[in-house]
Amino acid sequence: MASTLKNTIIKDIGTVPILAVETNPGTRAVILGINLSNLIDNVVYCTITIHDSTSVEGYYLKNIMLPANSTLKALAGGEKLVLEPENQLYFVSDESDSIDAVLSYAEIV
């Protein structure tokens, strides 16, 4: 199995869910880190969901509070999140253009 380390940067996450990572039928991804930054002067709430190949949606984080102008490590300290083939990871906020996200992951083919 070959693996490739990658980063994804997502700017201005708002009220419409944004696809962050999607795995192909023969690919897995191990999420190594998720950092969220609140860009505005108000508290925002972020939700991270995972969708699998059978259209099941589950919450990784639901309505996590990000204080004004702050940063949160949503995945850190040795914790890992595995995305199986044909999974998707989405981000959404309760405020328009309010969050930036940086993900680090290993893609395994």
matplotlib code that plots the C-alpha trace (Angstrom):
import matplotlib.pyplot as plt

x = [0.0, 1.3, 0.5, 0.8, 0.8, -1.5, -2.9, -6.2, -7.0, -10.6, -11.4, -14.5, -16.7, -20.3, -23.8, -23.6, -21.7, -18.3, -16.7, -13.2, -12.0, -13.5, -12.0, -12.2, -13.4, -9.9, -8.6, -8.6, -7.6, -6.3, -7.0, -4.1, -5.1, -8.0, -7.5, -10.4, -10.1, -13.0, -12.6, -15.2, -15.9, -18.8, -19.0, -19.6, -20.7, -19.0, -20.3, -18.2, -20.0, -18.8, -20.9, -20.3, -20.8, -24.4, -25.4, -25.3, -24.3, -22.8, -21.5, -17.8, -18.4, -21.8, -22.2, -18.8, -18.4, -15.5, -15.1, -14.6, -11.2, -10.0, -8.6, -9.5, -7.6, -10.6, -8.3, -5.0, -2.9, -2.4, -6.1, -6.8, -9.9, -10.1, -12.2, -13.0, -13.4, -16.2, -16.4, -16.7, -15.9, -17.9, -17.7, -20.4, -20.8, -23.8, -22.4, -21.5, -17.8, -16.7, -14.3, -11.1, -10.0, -6.6, -6.6, -3.6, -4.1, -2.5, -4.1, -3.7, -4.1]
y = [0.0, 3.4, 6.4, 10.1, 12.9, 15.8, 19.1, 20.7, 24.3, 25.4, 29.1, 30.9, 28.0, 29.2, 27.9, 25.6, 22.3, 22.2, 19.0, 18.8, 15.2, 12.5, 9.0, 7.0, 3.4, 2.1, 4.7, 5.3, 8.5, 8.8, 12.3, 13.3, 16.9, 19.3, 22.9, 25.4, 29.2, 31.6, 34.6, 36.9, 38.9, 36.6, 33.1, 30.6, 26.9, 24.4, 21.0, 18.2, 15.3, 12.1, 10.5, 6.8, 5.0, 4.0, 7.7, 7.4, 10.7, 10.9, 13.7, 13.9, 17.2, 18.8, 22.6, 22.9, 26.5, 28.6, 31.8, 35.1, 35.2, 31.9, 28.6, 25.0, 21.8, 19.5, 16.5, 16.4, 14.6, 11.4, 10.8, 9.6, 9.6, 7.0, 7.5, 4.3, 4.1, 6.3, 8.4, 12.2, 14.7, 18.0, 21.2, 23.8, 26.8, 28.7, 32.0, 32.9, 33.0, 32.5, 29.6, 28.5, 24.9, 23.1, 19.3, 17.1, 13.5, 10.4, 9.1, 5.3, 3.6]
z = [0.0, -1.0, 1.2, 0.5, 3.1, 2.2, 3.5, 2.6, 3.3, 3.3, 3.4, 4.5, 5.6, 6.0, 6.2, 3.2, 3.9, 2.3, 1.1, 2.7, 1.8, -0.3, -0.7, -4.0, -4.2, -3.7, -1.3, 2.5, 4.3, 7.8, 9.1, 11.3, 12.3, 12.0, 12.9, 12.9, 13.0, 13.8, 11.5, 12.9, 16.1, 17.2, 18.6, 15.8, 15.9, 13.6, 12.7, 11.0, 9.5, 7.8, 5.0, 4.0, 0.7, 1.8, 2.3, 6.1, 7.7, 11.2, 13.3, 14.2, 15.9, 16.3, 17.0, 18.6, 19.9, 18.6, 20.5, 18.6, 16.7, 18.2, 17.0, 17.9, 17.3, 16.6, 16.1, 17.9, 20.5, 18.6, 17.8, 14.2, 12.1, 9.4, 6.2, 4.4, 0.6, -0.7, 2.5, 2.6, 5.3, 5.4, 7.4, 8.0, 10.3, 11.6, 10.2, 6.7, 5.7, 9.4, 9.6, 8.0, 8.3, 7.8, 7.6, 7.5, 6.3, 4.8, 1.7, 1.4, -2.0]

ax = plt.figure().add_subplot(projection="3d")
ax.plot(x, y, z, "-o")
ax.set_aspect("equal")
plt.show()
